[in-house]
Amino acid sequence: MPPSPVPLPALGLIGFGAFGRLVATHLAPLVSLRIHDPFVSDTAFAEAGFAPCGLAEAAACPVVILATPVATLAALVRDIGPHLCPGALVLDVGSVKVEPARIMRAGLPPGVDIVATHPLFGPQSARDGLHGLKIAVCPVRGGRARRVGAFLRRAFGLTVILTTPEAHDREAAAVQGLTHLIAKVLVAMEPLPTRMTTRSFDLVMQAVGMVRHDAPEVYHAIERANPYAAEVRRRFFDLAAQMDGALSEAETACVEG
Amino acid sequence: MPPSPVPLPALGLIGFGAFGRLVATHLAPLVSLRIHDPFVSDTAFAEAGFAPCGLAEAAACPVVILATPVATLAALVRDIGPHLCPGALVLDVGSVKVEPARIMRAGLPPGVDIVATHPLFGPQSARDGLHGLKIAVCPVRGGRARRVGAFLRRAFGLTVILTTPEAHDREAAAVQGLTHLIAKVLVAMEPLPTRMTTRSFDLVMQAVGMVRHDAPEVYHAIERANPYAAEVRRRFFDLAAQMDGALSEAETACVEG
């Protein structure tokens, strides 16, 4: 391949877990990646076809993506602060948005723009490509959220949902909170039937298959770091208990063959 | 269309609800139907393109399909007894099999063969045709279950699972019990998000959509008439409570940002 006539813009990616790798794979043709993850070995980097760099080098890029667990974001924001360039754009990709937006707004230097994102997909659902998948994009500081959205639409065919951290977390509490909760319970009930199944059960189990290998950090972010998740769980359990009560009562009342 | 050279064999269908109509639509080209349902008006029959007949006429056919709610099966078996021909074959299509098999074995005259079936689909999943859909077939009396299975495979492309009422109900308690329980709770939680959704949530809601309009009798048969359903619900609720407990504990323990 002939060398690119214009040098590719540098992009820092901090975090090379399952989602970081997905980001790297899709951005590699478009930018010159500087990837940092102290928890991933050089061998694992090499196997994935990438090379690691230091934190300072990744953080000094004009655009920096933070792809680490939500629980470690505050410490990371503290660590990268001194290395960020004025006018840089920092994005995160966590499953919740209220808490990360607050952490980044409070912790990142004033001259840095911030866009909080949540790609509503994981490595499983992105297996057949990114086209048509959804991503939530929240402006946090500076006016670059719309341009980020336009880029994601154009470059990857993503469906971009421009929203606020609060609106995002409210919807995600139901969407992801319920899916992960149901999946967790069904996985714990295994082995479940695979032969005598209905189409609707197959769909539920397909959904379970898509989230069952998610990192524990994802489950914890969804169920704990989302301020609305506990309320959604409460409603789910209350309604389930009502159904159960109604069925038990009916069992006692109805002795018909 | 020229008249059929050989007269079609007569088949009695008792019960013209949602599933009875599906049976009628698919069998109409192959047999001469005698349909009875005292709860469906002549107008509704006409609108569906069929004509009703009396119970005796339907029950006197060489093959009789019972497509009524499980809760009314004992009374129906009593009523059709005097009209059945010796050597007739009686089939049911209920969502559970232990109780219907017992009722039919105990109540139908000795000279009548019995096959209990459970089509693992409803009008929703059969919208695009029957090919590849599953049906459980249980021999109850006489040796005609395999021939029934062969016919269903050949005529409709159904995947036939030859099994026993007990094995069926054990698997169905998980498959249908869990799907309907989850669907019932999620429907009660509506409105749920439709915009900011993940692929896995979309699959779960697609499953909900397939069972949400099922007749209440179907839900009751699945959750109450299945002897193993209560035990499956118990496990689901116990595990869900454990998850909830673990998350609440963790919430108290983890104050990390």
Chai-1 contact restraints between the chains, C-beta under 6 A:
chainA,res_idxA,chainB,res_idxB,connection_type,confidence,min_distance_angstrom,max_distance_angstrom,comment,restraint_id
A,A71,B,E256,contact,1.0,0.0,6.0,A-B,restraint_1
A,A74,B,G257,contact,1.0,0.0,6.0,A-B,restraint_2
A,L120,B,T198,contact,1.0,0.0,6.0,A-B,restraint_3
A,S125,B,R199,contact,1.0,0.0,6.0,A-B,restraint_4
A,A136,B,M196,contact,1.0,0.0,6.0,A-B,restraint_5
A,I161,B,M196,contact,1.0,0.0,6.0,A-B,restraint_6
A,E171,B,P193,contact,1.0,0.0,6.0,A-B,restraint_7
A,E171,B,M196,contact,1.0,0.0,6.0,A-B,restraint_8
A,A174,B,L192,contact,1.0,0.0,6.0,A-B,restraint_9
A,A174,B,P193,contact,1.0,0.0,6.0,A-B,restraint_10
A,V175,B,P193,contact,1.0,0.0,6.0,A-B,restraint_11
A,V175,B,T197,contact,1.0,0.0,6.0,A-B,restraint_12
A,V175,B,T198,contact,1.0,0.0,6.0,A-B,restraint_13
A,V175,B,F201,contact,1.0,0.0,6.0,A-B,restraint_14
A,T179,B,S200,contact,1.0,0.0,6.0,A-B,restraint_15
A,T179,B,F201,contact,1.0,0.0,6.0,A-B,restraint_16
A,T179,B,V204,contact,1.0,0.0,6.0,A-B,restraint_17
A,I182,B,I182,contact,1.0,0.0,6.0,A-B,restraint_18
A,K184,B,M243,contact,1.0,0.0,6.0,A-B,restraint_19
A,V185,B,L239,contact,1.0,0.0,6.0,A-B,restraint_20
A,V185,B,A240,contact,1.0,0.0,6.0,A-B,restraint_21
A,A188,B,L239,contact,1.0,0.0,6.0,A-B,restraint_22
A,M189,B,R235,contact,1.0,0.0,6.0,A-B,restraint_23
A,L192,B,A174,contact,1.0,0.0,6.0,A-B,restraint_24
A,P193,B,E171,contact,1.0,0.0,6.0,A-B,restraint_25
A,P193,B,A174,contact,1.0,0.0,6.0,A-B,restraint_26
A,P193,B,V175,contact,1.0,0.0,6.0,A-B,restraint_27
A,M196,B,A136,contact,1.0,0.0,6.0,A-B,restraint_28
A,M196,B,I161,contact,1.0,0.0,6.0,A-B,restraint_29
A,M196,B,E171,contact,1.0,0.0,6.0,A-B,restraint_30
A,T197,B,V175,contact,1.0,0.0,6.0,A-B,restraint_31
A,T198,B,L120,contact,1.0,0.0,6.0,A-B,restraint_32
A,T198,B,V175,contact,1.0,0.0,6.0,A-B,restraint_33
A,R199,B,S125,contact,1.0,0.0,6.0,A-B,restraint_34
A,S200,B,T179,contact,1.0,0.0,6.0,A-B,restraint_35
A,S200,B,A207,contact,1.0,0.0,6.0,A-B,restraint_36
A,S200,B,M210,contact,1.0,0.0,6.0,A-B,restraint_37
A,S200,B,V211,contact,1.0,0.0,6.0,A-B,restraint_38
A,F201,B,V175,contact,1.0,0.0,6.0,A-B,restraint_39
A,F201,B,T179,contact,1.0,0.0,6.0,A-B,restraint_40
A,L203,B,L203,contact,1.0,0.0,6.0,A-B,restraint_41
A,L203,B,Q206,contact,1.0,0.0,6.0,A-B,restraint_42
A,L203,B,A207,contact,1.0,0.0,6.0,A-B,restraint_43
A,V204,B,T179,contact,1.0,0.0,6.0,A-B,restraint_44
A,V204,B,V204,contact,1.0,0.0,6.0,A-B,restraint_45
A,V204,B,A207,contact,1.0,0.0,6.0,A-B,restraint_46
A,Q206,B,L203,contact,1.0,0.0,6.0,A-B,restraint_47
A,A207,B,S200,contact,1.0,0.0,6.0,A-B,restraint_48
A,A207,B,L203,contact,1.0,0.0,6.0,A-B,restraint_49
A,A207,B,V204,contact,1.0,0.0,6.0,A-B,restraint_50
A,M210,B,S200,contact,1.0,0.0,6.0,A-B,restraint_51
A,V211,B,S200,contact,1.0,0.0,6.0,A-B,restraint_52
A,E223,B,L247,contact,1.0,0.0,6.0,A-B,restraint_53
A,R224,B,E251,contact,1.0,0.0,6.0,A-B,restraint_54
A,R235,B,M189,contact,1.0,0.0,6.0,A-B,restraint_55
A,L239,B,V185,contact,1.0,0.0,6.0,A-B,restraint_56
A,L239,B,A188,contact,1.0,0.0,6.0,A-B,restraint_57
A,A240,B,V185,contact,1.0,0.0,6.0,A-B,restraint_58
A,M243,B,K184,contact,1.0,0.0,6.0,A-B,restraint_59
A,L247,B,E223,contact,1.0,0.0,6.0,A-B,restraint_60
A,E251,B,R224,contact,1.0,0.0,6.0,A-B,restraint_61
A,E256,B,A71,contact,1.0,0.0,6.0,A-B,restraint_62
A,G257,B,A74,contact,1.0,0.0,6.0,A-B,restraint_63
